[in-house]
């Protein structure tokens, strides 16, 4: 929540990249005369979700196939129900793995997509929640007010007494702030001012009467940038609702509820359009999914109630885009021939098993050859248990050539061929001895 950009190893670089993207969008909007944070958030949300469309398609395909194979998985789970011995559990996992392979999906397929998307979404949250840190034009709006505030209240005593300052307690205690490091103090002041609502700005103007002109200019510019369809993107619905109750302007109470209600409705539609796995009406997992489908819209409403309207707008825009994507993707997936896909995956499985079988066979042959080649022919014994004679040593030397073909001295092929011919010679000698006997 600090003006200083995120320094996380994963989120930090992604947030910086998305911040540059956001700054570029806002710069273009400013060039055409409509520099608006709300509009920039919507445009950026659309572009980000379009970029993530391939991942969304993969995730929807996985959900569709999972719904198709769920009855088979339920059958396997029922078959091994109550059997906790290692052998049964191993066989159960093997059969489940076979079903996943049959449909050409991974058991962690959806998790991988989420793991890729989550850092992006968290980085977007970081950018939208603290736009002045990533859009210099918005940061510049707070000047010269910030510098004048530092002159009249260098320790930020008044700012620390406001509700907005509760998010930045550690910043005020930081040694950089205590020592008066200019950039750090400026960033801390902007962090607090960026969280101000209308009532906070009015109180600031009444407290610092000499700065009323600068405060008025700052508020005017921020309103120009932050106002979208009558809502201030920097304000939260909860603060707007409290302000409306205090001023007895009950129409604003309804306005304050728009973002949370729309967030809940769009999230509900989003969940309703997602392919649901057929777990059976009495299945515990199905009941848990139904509970989640109810809880997710309520959680969306709660978060958007307490967070700035800009975050709520992003949440709504994202849900609407996902709904549109799901409608289009679902139509395409419904046209897919699942049976043909399963047959294709079965062929791939068969080819894979054949390749793995050949590898295993080659592995065994290589191991056997290595064992033979490591034998010391001088210590070989015949069937009677006596050491190999000089005659046998001569045979071993002759075994280095077969059908006139010479092998490189010391090579694995030479050793393997030598052992093979040596054994053949011994076999022939044994047969002759048997005839003599």
Secondary structure, DSSP 8 states (H G I E B T S, - for coil): --SS----TTHHHHHHHHHHHHHHHHHHHHHTT---HHHHHHHHHHHHHHHTHHHHHHHHHHHHHHHHHHHHHHHHHHHTTT--SHHHHHHHHHHHHHHHHHTT--TTHHHHHHHHHHHHHHHHHHHHHTGGGT-HHHHHTTTTHHHHHHHH-TT-HHHHTSGGGGGGHHHHHSHHHHTT-HHHHHHHHHHHHHT--HHHHHHHHHH-GGGHHHHHHHHHHHHHHHEETTEETTSBHHHHHHHHHHHT-HHHHHHHHHHHHHHHHHHHHHHHHS------TT-HHHHHHHHHHHHHHHHHHHHHHHSBHHHHHHHHHHHHHHHHHHHHHHHHHHTS-HHHHHHHHHHHHHHHHHHHHHHHHHHHHHHHHHHHHTS-GGG-B-TTS-B--HHHHHHHHHTTEETTEE--TT-HHHHHHHHHHHHHHHHHHHHHHHHH-
